Amino acid sequence: MSTTPRTIDNLGVDVSNRYARDQAMLDPTFLEESKYIPTQTEVLVTSPHTPSEFDERFDTAKRNIPWAAFGAPPNYSVTKRRLFSYQIVPSLGSPEKQIEEFEKLKTYTAPKKKKKSSTLDIRQAEKEKNSLIHLFETVEFLNNQLVYINQRRNQYHKG
């Protein structure tokens, strides 16, 4: 008695109809509010530790051998990111700060010096401004895409 495996191409029309009905009944607030779920909490150990004789004899500290011959850079544990973050570049600050900086950048004009400033310097400043504006727009677009991806991922994680 053998059964033939079922694949997507031989599931039938009923499955497609069911999927369409399920998508129509999907509550969009689950997608929008999933980004407000807090990240995992992290508790650092602050109590002192004295190695026991057992630890010294069996080298239990060798479980966490560093991969490099040098120490981690300062604030390494702060900058470590979870795989699923809500920002592409967290070091740019919060989304509100990014919007504020973007608005400042849009209204920025190069200061006029009393000395003759060459048109080359002005053009260079405008080129840099346009590059930064494009960077902020791209980061904002990618952040929005990342939020959508995380919303869909959280939708399936919650059941």
Secondary structure, DSSP 4 states (H G I P E B T S, - for coil): ---PPP-GGGS-HHHHHHHHHHHHH--HHHHHHGGGSPPPP-----S-----HHHHHHTGGGGG--SSSSPPPTTHHHH---SS-S-S-GGG--HHHHHHHHHHHHH--PPPPSSPPPHHHHHHHHHHHHHHHHHHHHHHHHHHHHHHHHHHHHHHH--
